[in-house]
Amino acid sequence: LPLALIFAYLVGLVYRPAAQPDSTAFDATVILGYWLTNILGFILMHKGAQQAFSKEEKKYSRRELLKDVVVSLAYTVLIVILIKIGVLKPISAYFHNKR
């Protein structure tokens, strides 16, 4: 999740609406960043675990990919909820001093 927020922050540097709290662009960039890092991370973890614990080379199956996608969807729902209730917001919003 921190990588997804950093991704959204970097996109927000180029595309200003993505840096605004409560914007659809921010929501979308956090979710996109999460998906890019999460799916890639799951694939790399599976491949690494298989190589570490198995002597034979095994392909990454469709079933494993489907399981990773379902887990990612569940976490995505959680992320959307956290964004909507204001727990997750653009990084600059955490440091903005409200007076």
GIBELVEN-V244778 format. One record per pair of residues at least 12 apart in sequence whose C-alpha atoms are under 10 Angstrom apart, sorted by the first residue. I is the first residue (numbers start at 0). J is the second residue. D is the distance in whole Angstrom. If there is no record, write none. Layout:
i & j & d
I & J & D
I & J & D
//
This chain:
i & j & d
0 & 29 & 8
0 & 30 & 9
0 & 32 & 8
0 & 33 & 6
0 & 34 & 10
0 & 36 & 9
0 & 37 & 9
0 & 74 & 10
0 & 78 & 8
0 & 87 & 10
1 & 29 & 10
1 & 32 & 10
1 & 33 & 9
1 & 90 & 10
2 & 29 & 9
2 & 32 & 7
2 & 33 & 7
2 & 35 & 10
2 & 36 & 7
2 & 37 & 9
3 & 28 & 8
3 & 29 & 5
3 & 30 & 7
3 & 31 & 8
3 & 32 & 4
3 & 33 & 5
3 & 34 & 8
3 & 35 & 8
3 & 36 & 7
3 & 37 & 9
4 & 25 & 9
4 & 26 & 10
4 & 28 & 8
4 & 29 & 6
4 & 30 & 9
4 & 32 & 7
4 & 33 & 8
4 & 87 & 8
4 & 88 & 8
4 & 89 & 7
4 & 90 & 7
5 & 28 & 10
5 & 29 & 8
5 & 32 & 8
5 & 33 & 10
5 & 89 & 9
5 & 90 & 8
6 & 28 & 7
6 & 29 & 7
6 & 30 & 10
6 & 31 & 9
6 & 32 & 6
6 & 33 & 8
6 & 35 & 10
6 & 36 & 10
7 & 24 & 9
7 & 25 & 6
7 & 26 & 9
7 & 27 & 8
7 & 28 & 5
7 & 29 & 5
7 & 30 & 9
7 & 31 & 8
7 & 32 & 7
7 & 33 & 9
7 & 88 & 10
7 & 89 & 7
7 & 90 & 9
8 & 25 & 9
8 & 28 & 9
8 & 29 & 9
8 & 88 & 10
8 & 89 & 6
8 & 90 & 6
8 & 91 & 8
9 & 28 & 10
10 & 24 & 10
10 & 25 & 9
10 & 28 & 7
10 & 29 & 10
10 & 32 & 10
11 & 24 & 9
11 & 25 & 8
11 & 28 & 9
11 & 89 & 9
11 & 90 & 10
17 & 29 & 9
17 & 89 & 8
18 & 88 & 9
18 & 89 & 6
18 & 90 & 8
18 & 91 & 8
18 & 92 & 9
19 & 88 & 8
19 & 89 & 7
19 & 90 & 10
19 & 91 & 9
19 & 92 & 8
20 & 82 & 9
20 & 83 & 10
20 & 85 & 9
20 & 87 & 9
20 & 88 & 6
20 & 89 & 6
20 & 90 & 9
20 & 91 & 9
20 & 92 & 7
21 & 82 & 8
21 & 83 & 8
21 & 84 & 10
21 & 85 & 8
21 & 87 & 10
21 & 88 & 8
21 & 89 & 9
22 & 88 & 10
22 & 89 & 10
25 & 82 & 9
25 & 88 & 8
25 & 89 & 7
26 & 78 & 9
26 & 79 & 7
26 & 82 & 7
26 & 83 & 9
26 & 87 & 9
26 & 88 & 9
26 & 89 & 9
27 & 79 & 9
29 & 75 & 10
29 & 78 & 8
29 & 79 & 9
29 & 82 & 9
29 & 87 & 9
29 & 88 & 9
29 & 89 & 9
30 & 74 & 10
30 & 75 & 7
30 & 76 & 10
30 & 78 & 8
30 & 79 & 8
31 & 75 & 10
33 & 71 & 9
33 & 74 & 9
33 & 75 & 8
33 & 78 & 9
34 & 68 & 9
34 & 71 & 7
34 & 72 & 9
34 & 74 & 10
34 & 75 & 8
37 & 67 & 9
37 & 68 & 9
37 & 70 & 10
37 & 71 & 7
37 & 74 & 10
38 & 64 & 9
38 & 67 & 7
38 & 68 & 7
38 & 70 & 10
38 & 71 & 7
39 & 67 & 10
40 & 67 & 10
41 & 63 & 9
41 & 64 & 9
41 & 66 & 10
41 & 67 & 7
41 & 68 & 9
41 & 70 & 10
41 & 71 & 9
42 & 59 & 8
42 & 63 & 9
42 & 64 & 8
42 & 67 & 8
43 & 59 & 10
45 & 58 & 10
45 & 59 & 8
45 & 63 & 9
45 & 64 & 10
45 & 67 & 10
46 & 58 & 8
46 & 59 & 7
//
